[in-house]
């Protein structure tokens, strides 16, 4: 449990920094669009690569 929570915390920091940067520079719409497109792209890659 500790390893899982540590990895979750470590990975959420860069995601939060990127979302904050996009929000400050391009606005909320861009931040939400990128936040919704990245999971879609990763899902497609999982199906293509059969992971």
CHARMM-style PDB file with segment names, atoms N, HN, CA, C and O in Angstrom:
ATOM      1  N   UNK     1       0.820  -1.192   0.000  1.00  0.00      PROA
ATOM      2  CA  UNK     1       0.000   0.000   0.000  1.00  0.00      PROA
ATOM      3  C   UNK     1       0.865   1.257   0.000  1.00  0.00      PROA
ATOM      4  O   UNK     1       0.550   2.241  -0.669  1.00  0.00      PROA
ATOM      5  N   UNK     2       1.938   1.211   0.745  1.00  0.00      PROA
ATOM      6  HN  UNK     2       2.194   0.412   1.289  1.00  0.00      PROA
ATOM      7  CA  UNK     2       2.803   2.379   0.805  1.00  0.00      PROA
ATOM      8  C   UNK     2       3.468   2.683  -0.519  1.00  0.00      PROA
ATOM      9  O   UNK     2       3.585   3.846  -0.907  1.00  0.00      PROA
ATOM     10  N   UNK     3       3.906   1.643  -1.220  1.00  0.00      PROA
ATOM     11  HN  UNK     3       3.811   0.698  -0.905  1.00  0.00      PROA
ATOM     12  CA  UNK     3       4.539   1.851  -2.521  1.00  0.00      PROA
ATOM     13  C   UNK     3       3.549   2.409  -3.520  1.00  0.00      PROA
ATOM     14  O   UNK     3       3.879   3.318  -4.281  1.00  0.00      PROA
ATOM     15  N   UNK     4       2.337   1.875  -3.526  1.00  0.00      PROA
ATOM     16  HN  UNK     4       2.069   1.136  -2.908  1.00  0.00      PROA
ATOM     17  CA  UNK     4       1.303   2.360  -4.433  1.00  0.00      PROA
ATOM     18  C   UNK     4       1.004   3.828  -4.180  1.00  0.00      PROA
ATOM     19  O   UNK     4       0.937   4.619  -5.122  1.00  0.00      PROA
ATOM     20  N   UNK     5       0.823   4.201  -2.914  1.00  0.00      PROA
ATOM     21  HN  UNK     5       0.878   3.558  -2.149  1.00  0.00      PROA
ATOM     22  CA  UNK     5       0.526   5.590  -2.582  1.00  0.00      PROA
ATOM     23  C   UNK     5       1.697   6.511  -2.891  1.00  0.00      PROA
ATOM     24  O   UNK     5       1.491   7.654  -3.299  1.00  0.00      PROA
ATOM     25  N   UNK     6       2.917   6.031  -2.703  1.00  0.00      PROA
ATOM     26  HN  UNK     6       3.084   5.103  -2.372  1.00  0.00      PROA
ATOM     27  CA  UNK     6       4.088   6.853  -3.026  1.00  0.00      PROA
ATOM     28  C   UNK     6       4.167   7.101  -4.526  1.00  0.00      PROA
ATOM     29  O   UNK     6       4.425   8.224  -4.958  1.00  0.00      PROA
ATOM     30  N   UNK     7       3.947   6.065  -5.318  1.00  0.00      PROA
ATOM     31  HN  UNK     7       3.737   5.153  -4.967  1.00  0.00      PROA
ATOM     32  CA  UNK     7       3.995   6.235  -6.773  1.00  0.00      PROA
ATOM     33  C   UNK     7       2.857   7.108  -7.277  1.00  0.00      PROA
ATOM     34  O   UNK     7       3.038   7.880  -8.219  1.00  0.00      PROA
ATOM     35  N   UNK     8       1.702   6.994  -6.667  1.00  0.00      PROA
ATOM     36  HN  UNK     8       1.556   6.368  -5.902  1.00  0.00      PROA
ATOM     37  CA  UNK     8       0.581   7.851  -7.039  1.00  0.00      PROA
ATOM     38  C   UNK     8       0.895   9.316  -6.735  1.00  0.00      PROA
ATOM     39  O   UNK     8       0.614  10.196  -7.549  1.00  0.00      PROA
ATOM     40  N   UNK     9       1.467   9.571  -5.582  1.00  0.00      PROA
ATOM     41  HN  UNK     9       1.695   8.857  -4.921  1.00  0.00      PROA
ATOM     42  CA  UNK     9       1.828  10.935  -5.217  1.00  0.00      PROA
ATOM     43  C   UNK     9       2.916  11.515  -6.095  1.00  0.00      PROA
ATOM     44  O   UNK     9       2.866  12.688  -6.466  1.00  0.00      PROA
ATOM     45  N   UNK    10       3.907  10.689  -6.429  1.00  0.00      PROA
ATOM     46  HN  UNK    10       3.947   9.736  -6.127  1.00  0.00      PROA
ATOM     47  CA  UNK    10       4.999  11.156  -7.281  1.00  0.00      PROA
ATOM     48  C   UNK    10       4.493  11.463  -8.679  1.00  0.00      PROA
ATOM     49  O   UNK    10       4.943  12.429  -9.296  1.00  0.00      PROA
ATOM     50  N   UNK    11       3.574  10.668  -9.191  1.00  0.00      PROA
ATOM     51  HN  UNK    11       3.208   9.883  -8.691  1.00  0.00      PROA
ATOM     52  CA  UNK    11       3.074  10.898 -10.545  1.00  0.00      PROA
ATOM     53  C   UNK    11       2.053  12.031 -10.607  1.00  0.00      PROA
ATOM     54  O   UNK    11       1.874  12.638 -11.663  1.00  0.00      PROA
ATOM     55  N   UNK    12       1.389  12.322  -9.507  1.00  0.00      PROA
ATOM     56  HN  UNK    12       1.534  11.829  -8.650  1.00  0.00      PROA
ATOM     57  CA  UNK    12       0.400  13.396  -9.538  1.00  0.00      PROA
ATOM     58  C   UNK    12       1.047  14.784  -9.502  1.00  0.00      PROA
ATOM     59  O   UNK    12       0.426  15.754  -9.936  1.00  0.00      PROA
ATOM     60  N   UNK    13       2.255  14.898  -9.006  1.00  0.00      PROA
ATOM     61  HN  UNK    13       2.759  14.110  -8.653  1.00  0.00      PROA
ATOM     62  CA  UNK    13       2.916  16.199  -8.977  1.00  0.00      PROA
ATOM     63  C   UNK    13       3.189  16.737 -10.378  1.00  0.00      PROA
ATOM     64  O   UNK    13       2.804  17.874 -10.651  1.00  0.00      PROA
ATOM     65  N   UNK    14       3.835  15.990 -11.291  1.00  0.00      PROA
ATOM     66  HN  UNK    14       4.148  15.066 -11.068  1.00  0.00      PROA
ATOM     67  CA  UNK    14       4.028  16.524 -12.640  1.00  0.00      PROA
ATOM     68  C   UNK    14       2.708  16.776 -13.377  1.00  0.00      PROA
ATOM     69  O   UNK    14       2.609  17.720 -14.161  1.00  0.00      PROA
ATOM     70  N   UNK    15       1.702  15.943 -13.130  1.00  0.00      PROA
ATOM     71  HN  UNK    15       1.783  15.177 -12.493  1.00  0.00      PROA
ATOM     72  CA  UNK    15       0.402  16.145 -13.772  1.00  0.00      PROA
ATOM     73  C   UNK    15      -0.231  17.451 -13.292  1.00  0.00      PROA
ATOM     74  O   UNK    15      -0.812  18.189 -14.087  1.00  0.00      PROA
ATOM     75  N   UNK    16      -0.122  17.729 -12.021  1.00  0.00      PROA
ATOM     76  HN  UNK    16       0.350  17.128 -11.375  1.00  0.00      PROA
ATOM     77  CA  UNK    16      -0.685  18.966 -11.481  1.00  0.00      PROA
ATOM     78  C   UNK    16       0.072  20.185 -11.982  1.00  0.00      PROA
ATOM     79  O   UNK    16      -0.532  21.219 -12.270  1.00  0.00      PROA
ATOM     80  N   UNK    17       1.388  20.070 -12.087  1.00  0.00      PROA
ATOM     81  HN  UNK    17       1.878  19.230 -11.853  1.00  0.00      PROA
ATOM     82  CA  UNK    17       2.189  21.186 -12.592  1.00  0.00      PROA
ATOM     83  C   UNK    17       1.836  21.465 -14.055  1.00  0.00      PROA
ATOM     84  O   UNK    17       1.695  22.623 -14.449  1.00  0.00      PROA
ATOM     85  N   UNK    18       1.691  20.404 -14.864  1.00  0.00      PROA
ATOM     86  HN  UNK    18       1.804  19.464 -14.545  1.00  0.00      PROA
ATOM     87  CA  UNK    18       1.343  20.590 -16.271  1.00  0.00      PROA
ATOM     88  C   UNK    18      -0.053  21.197 -16.410  1.00  0.00      PROA
ATOM     89  O   UNK    18      -0.254  22.094 -17.229  1.00  0.00      PROA
ATOM     90  N   UNK    19      -1.016  20.721 -15.625  1.00  0.00      PROA
ATOM     91  HN  UNK    19      -0.853  19.993 -14.960  1.00  0.00      PROA
ATOM     92  CA  UNK    19      -2.370  21.270 -15.689  1.00  0.00      PROA
ATOM     93  C   UNK    19      -2.383  22.735 -15.249  1.00  0.00      PROA
ATOM     94  O   UNK    19      -3.068  23.557 -15.858  1.00  0.00      PROA
ATOM     95  N   UNK    20      -1.644  23.061 -14.214  1.00  0.00      PROA
ATOM     96  HN  UNK    20      -1.088  22.393 -13.720  1.00  0.00      PROA
ATOM     97  CA  UNK    20      -1.575  24.446 -13.767  1.00  0.00      PROA
ATOM     98  C   UNK    20      -0.922  25.352 -14.794  1.00  0.00      PROA
ATOM     99  O   UNK    20      -1.360  26.485 -14.994  1.00  0.00      PROA
ATOM    100  N   UNK    21       0.126  24.857 -15.448  1.00  0.00      PROA
ATOM    101  HN  UNK    21       0.481  23.937 -15.285  1.00  0.00      PROA
ATOM    102  CA  UNK    21       0.790  25.641 -16.489  1.00  0.00      PROA
ATOM    103  C   UNK    21      -0.151  25.901 -17.659  1.00  0.00      PROA
ATOM    104  O   UNK    21      -0.238  27.024 -18.156  1.00  0.00      PROA
ATOM    105  N   UNK    22      -0.856  24.860 -18.094  1.00  0.00      PROA
ATOM    106  HN  UNK    22      -0.786  23.949 -17.689  1.00  0.00      PROA
ATOM    107  CA  UNK    22      -1.805  25.033 -19.190  1.00  0.00      PROA
ATOM    108  C   UNK    22      -2.929  25.985 -18.804  1.00  0.00      PROA
ATOM    109  O   UNK    22      -3.362  26.804 -19.616  1.00  0.00      PROA
ATOM    110  N   UNK    23      -3.399  25.878 -17.573  1.00  0.00      PROA
ATOM    111  HN  UNK    23      -3.048  25.213 -16.913  1.00  0.00      PROA
ATOM    112  CA  UNK    23      -4.485  26.742 -17.115  1.00  0.00      PROA
ATOM    113  C   UNK    23      -4.030  28.204 -17.112  1.00  0.00      PROA
ATOM    114  O   UNK    23      -4.784  29.086 -17.524  1.00  0.00      PROA
ATOM    115  N   UNK    24      -2.810  28.463 -16.654  1.00  0.00      PROA
ATOM    116  HN  UNK    24      -2.198  27.746 -16.320  1.00  0.00      PROA
ATOM    117  CA  UNK    24      -2.307  29.833 -16.578  1.00  0.00      PROA
ATOM    118  C   UNK    24      -2.018  30.418 -17.954  1.00  0.00      PROA
ATOM    119  O   UNK    24      -2.277  31.598 -18.193  1.00  0.00      PROA
ATOM    120  N   UNK    25      -1.487  29.609 -18.854  1.00  0.00      PROA
ATOM    121  HN  UNK    25      -1.277  28.650 -18.659  1.00  0.00      PROA
ATOM    122  CA  UNK    25      -1.078  30.135 -20.152  1.00  0.00      PROA
ATOM    123  C   UNK    25      -2.196  30.129 -21.184  1.00  0.00      PROA
ATOM    124  O   UNK    25      -2.301  31.057 -21.985  1.00  0.00      PROA
ATOM    125  N   UNK    26      -3.037  29.088 -21.175  1.00  0.00      PROA
ATOM    126  HN  UNK    26      -2.952  28.334 -20.524  1.00  0.00      PROA
ATOM    127  CA  UNK    26      -4.026  28.958 -22.243  1.00  0.00      PROA
ATOM    128  C   UNK    26      -5.468  28.965 -21.765  1.00  0.00      PROA
ATOM    129  O   UNK    26      -6.382  29.069 -22.583  1.00  0.00      PROA
ATOM    130  N   UNK    27      -5.688  28.859 -20.493  1.00  0.00      PROA
ATOM    131  HN  UNK    27      -4.946  28.775 -19.829  1.00  0.00      PROA
ATOM    132  CA  UNK    27      -7.046  28.889 -19.975  1.00  0.00      PROA
ATOM    133  C   UNK    27      -7.548  27.519 -19.567  1.00  0.00      PROA
ATOM    134  O   UNK    27      -6.898  26.496 -19.785  1.00  0.00      PROA
ATOM    135  N   UNK    28      -8.721  27.537 -18.971  1.00  0.00      PROA
ATOM    136  HN  UNK    28      -9.248  28.368 -18.794  1.00  0.00      PROA
ATOM    137  CA  UNK    28      -9.306  26.313 -18.431  1.00  0.00      PROA
ATOM    138  C   UNK    28      -9.709  25.338 -19.526  1.00  0.00      PROA
ATOM    139  O   UNK    28      -9.553  24.128 -19.365  1.00  0.00      PROA
ATOM    140  N   UNK    29     -10.224  25.849 -20.635  1.00  0.00      PROA
ATOM    141  HN  UNK    29     -10.351  26.833 -20.766  1.00  0.00      PROA
ATOM    142  CA  UNK    29     -10.686  24.970 -21.703  1.00  0.00      PROA
ATOM    143  C   UNK    29      -9.557  24.099 -22.230  1.00  0.00      PROA
ATOM    144  O   UNK    29      -9.749  22.901 -22.440  1.00  0.00      PROA
ATOM    145  N   UNK    30      -8.388  24.679 -22.446  1.00  0.00      PROA
ATOM    146  HN  UNK    30      -8.232  25.652 -22.276  1.00  0.00      PROA
ATOM    147  CA  UNK    30      -7.248  23.914 -22.938  1.00  0.00      PROA
ATOM    148  C   UNK    30      -6.794  22.880 -21.915  1.00  0.00      PROA
ATOM    149  O   UNK    30      -6.481  21.745 -22.276  1.00  0.00      PROA
ATOM    150  N   UNK    31      -6.756  23.261 -20.656  1.00  0.00      PROA
ATOM    151  HN  UNK    31      -7.010  24.183 -20.363  1.00  0.00      PROA
ATOM    152  CA  UNK    31      -6.339  22.321 -19.615  1.00  0.00      PROA
ATOM    153  C   UNK    31      -7.288  21.132 -19.542  1.00  0.00      PROA
ATOM    154  O   UNK    31      -6.843  19.992 -19.410  1.00  0.00      PROA
ATOM    155  N   UNK    32      -8.591  21.386 -19.627  1.00  0.00      PROA
ATOM    156  HN  UNK    32      -8.953  22.312 -19.734  1.00  0.00      PROA
ATOM    157  CA  UNK    32      -9.544  20.285 -19.578  1.00  0.00      PROA
ATOM    158  C   UNK    32      -9.506  19.441 -20.847  1.00  0.00      PROA
ATOM    159  O   UNK    32      -9.682  18.225 -20.778  1.00  0.00      PROA
ATOM    160  N   UNK    33      -9.281  20.059 -21.996  1.00  0.00      PROA
ATOM    161  HN  UNK    33      -9.138  21.047 -22.052  1.00  0.00      PROA
ATOM    162  CA  UNK    33      -9.183  19.286 -23.245  1.00  0.00      PROA
ATOM    163  C   UNK    33      -7.969  18.361 -23.223  1.00  0.00      PROA
ATOM    164  O   UNK    33      -8.074  17.194 -23.601  1.00  0.00      PROA
ATOM    165  N   UNK    34      -6.830  18.868 -22.789  1.00  0.00      PROA
ATOM    166  HN  UNK    34      -6.745  19.816 -22.482  1.00  0.00      PROA
ATOM    167  CA  UNK    34      -5.635  18.025 -22.713  1.00  0.00      PROA
ATOM    168  C   UNK    34      -5.841  16.920 -21.678  1.00  0.00      PROA
ATOM    169  O   UNK    34      -5.430  15.779 -21.890  1.00  0.00      PROA
ATOM    170  N   UNK    35      -6.479  17.262 -20.561  1.00  0.00      PROA
ATOM    171  HN  UNK    35      -6.813  18.189 -20.389  1.00  0.00      PROA
ATOM    172  CA  UNK    35      -6.731  16.260 -19.522  1.00  0.00      PROA
ATOM    173  C   UNK    35      -7.682  15.170 -19.993  1.00  0.00      PROA
ATOM    174  O   UNK    35      -7.632  14.052 -19.480  1.00  0.00      PROA
ATOM    175  N   UNK    36      -8.536  15.464 -20.943  1.00  0.00      PROA
ATOM    176  HN  UNK    36      -8.577  16.372 -21.359  1.00  0.00      PROA
ATOM    177  CA  UNK    36      -9.437  14.430 -21.448  1.00  0.00      PROA
ATOM    178  C   UNK    36      -8.851  13.693 -22.648  1.00  0.00      PROA
ATOM    179  O   UNK    36      -9.219  12.546 -22.902  1.00  0.00      PROA
ATOM    180  N   UNK    37      -7.957  14.323 -23.383  1.00  0.00      PROA
ATOM    181  HN  UNK    37      -7.658  15.255 -23.177  1.00  0.00      PROA
ATOM    182  CA  UNK    37      -7.365  13.671 -24.547  1.00  0.00      PROA
ATOM    183  C   UNK    37      -6.279  12.666 -24.167  1.00  0.00      PROA
ATOM    184  O   UNK    37      -6.153  11.634 -24.826  1.00  0.00      PROA
ATOM    185  N   UNK    38      -5.503  12.931 -23.143  1.00  0.00      PROA
ATOM    186  HN  UNK    38      -5.605  13.769 -22.607  1.00  0.00      PROA
ATOM    187  CA  UNK    38      -4.424  12.026 -22.765  1.00  0.00      PROA
ATOM    188  C   UNK    38      -4.917  10.627 -22.372  1.00  0.00      PROA
ATOM    189  O   UNK    38      -4.311   9.647 -22.804  1.00  0.00      PROA
ATOM    190  N   UNK    39      -5.978  10.484 -21.580  1.00  0.00      PROA
ATOM    191  HN  UNK    39      -6.471  11.280 -21.229  1.00  0.00      PROA
ATOM    192  CA  UNK    39      -6.470   9.122 -21.308  1.00  0.00      PROA
ATOM    193  C   UNK    39      -7.015   8.421 -22.553  1.00  0.00      PROA
ATOM    194  O   UNK    39      -6.881   7.205 -22.689  1.00  0.00      PROA
ATOM    195  N   UNK    40      -7.623   9.176 -23.453  1.00  0.00      PROA
ATOM    196  HN  UNK    40      -7.732  10.164 -23.343  1.00  0.00      PROA
ATOM    197  CA  UNK    40      -8.126   8.577 -24.693  1.00  0.00      PROA
ATOM    198  C   UNK    40      -6.970   8.059 -25.533  1.00  0.00      PROA
ATOM    199  O   UNK    40      -7.040   6.959 -26.082  1.00  0.00      PROA
ATOM    200  N   UNK    41      -5.912   8.845 -25.634  1.00  0.00      PROA
ATOM    201  HN  UNK    41      -5.856   9.738 -25.188  1.00  0.00      PROA
ATOM    202  CA  UNK    41      -4.737   8.420 -26.402  1.00  0.00      PROA
ATOM    203  C   UNK    41      -4.089   7.199 -25.761  1.00  0.00      PROA
ATOM    204  O   UNK    41      -3.697   6.265 -26.460  1.00  0.00      PROA
ATOM    205  N   UNK    42      -3.976   7.202 -24.434  1.00  0.00      PROA
ATOM    206  HN  UNK    42      -4.295   7.961 -23.866  1.00  0.00      PROA
ATOM    207  CA  UNK    42      -3.353   6.049 -23.773  1.00  0.00      PROA
ATOM    208  C   UNK    42      -4.208   4.795 -23.915  1.00  0.00      PROA
ATOM    209  O   UNK    42      -3.667   3.696 -24.029  1.00  0.00      PROA
ATOM    210  N   UNK    43      -5.520   4.936 -23.910  1.00  0.00      PROA
ATOM    211  HN  UNK    43      -5.960   5.829 -23.817  1.00  0.00      PROA
ATOM    212  CA  UNK    43      -6.394   3.775 -24.121  1.00  0.00      PROA
ATOM    213  C   UNK    43      -6.232   3.222 -25.523  1.00  0.00      PROA
ATOM    214  O   UNK    43      -6.159   2.007 -25.706  1.00  0.00      PROA
ATOM    215  N   UNK    44      -6.176   4.093 -26.508  1.00  0.00      PROA
ATOM    216  HN  UNK    44      -6.236   5.081 -26.360  1.00  0.00      PROA
ATOM    217  CA  UNK    44      -5.961   3.643 -27.885  1.00  0.00      PROA
ATOM    218  C   UNK    44      -4.613   2.944 -28.034  1.00  0.00      PROA
ATOM    219  O   UNK    44      -4.519   1.921 -28.712  1.00  0.00      PROA
ATOM    220  N   UNK    45      -3.578   3.481 -27.413  1.00  0.00      PROA
ATOM    221  HN  UNK    45      -3.654   4.312 -26.862  1.00  0.00      PROA
ATOM    222  CA  UNK    45      -2.267   2.845 -27.474  1.00  0.00      PROA
ATOM    223  C   UNK    45      -2.271   1.476 -26.793  1.00  0.00      PROA
ATOM    224  O   UNK    45      -1.606   0.549 -27.255  1.00  0.00      PROA
ATOM    225  N   UNK    46      -3.015   1.352 -25.704  1.00  0.00      PROA
ATOM    226  HN  UNK    46      -3.555   2.105 -25.329  1.00  0.00      PROA
ATOM    227  CA  UNK    46      -3.110   0.045 -25.050  1.00  0.00      PROA
ATOM    228  C   UNK    46      -3.764  -0.985 -25.965  1.00  0.00      PROA
ATOM    229  O   UNK    46      -3.330  -2.136 -26.016  1.00  0.00      PROA
ATOM    230  N   UNK    47      -4.802  -0.578 -26.683  1.00  0.00      PROA
ATOM    231  HN  UNK    47      -5.155   0.356 -26.642  1.00  0.00      PROA
ATOM    232  CA  UNK    47      -5.457  -1.508 -27.603  1.00  0.00      PROA
ATOM    233  C   UNK    47      -4.568  -1.838 -28.809  1.00  0.00      PROA
ATOM    234  O   UNK    47      -4.546  -2.975 -29.279  1.00  0.00      PROA
ATOM    235  N   UNK    48      -3.842  -0.841 -29.299  1.00  0.00      PROA
ATOM    236  HN  UNK    48      -3.860   0.083 -28.918  1.00  0.00      PROA
ATOM    237  CA  UNK    48      -2.971  -1.064 -30.457  1.00  0.00      PROA
ATOM    238  C   UNK    48      -1.796  -1.963 -30.075  1.00  0.00      PROA
ATOM    239  O   UNK    48      -1.464  -2.894 -30.809  1.00  0.00      PROA
ATOM    240  N   UNK    49      -1.168  -1.691 -28.933  1.00  0.00      PROA
ATOM    241  HN  UNK    49      -1.438  -0.934 -28.337  1.00  0.00      PROA
ATOM    242  CA  UNK    49       0.002  -2.457 -28.511  1.00  0.00      PROA
ATOM    243  C   UNK    49      -0.370  -3.741 -27.768  1.00  0.00      PROA
ATOM    244  O   UNK    49       0.506  -4.552 -27.465  1.00  0.00      PROA
ATOM    245  N   UNK    50      -1.644  -3.932 -27.476  1.00  0.00      PROA
ATOM    246  HN  UNK    50      -2.355  -3.274 -27.722  1.00  0.00      PROA
ATOM    247  CA  UNK    50      -2.175  -5.111 -26.783  1.00  0.00      PROA
ATOM    248  C   UNK    50      -1.504  -5.354 -25.438  1.00  0.00      PROA
ATOM    249  O   UNK    50      -1.038  -6.457 -25.152  1.00  0.00      PROA
ATOM    250  N   UNK    51      -1.462  -4.319 -24.627  1.00  0.00      PROA
ATOM    251  HN  UNK    51      -1.840  -3.423 -24.859  1.00  0.00      PROA
ATOM    252  CA  UNK    51      -0.863  -4.425 -23.296  1.00  0.00      PROA
ATOM    253  C   UNK    51      -1.924  -4.872 -22.313  1.00  0.00      PROA
ATOM    254  OT1 UNK    51      -1.640  -5.027 -21.126  1.00  0.00      PROA
TER     255      UNK     51
END
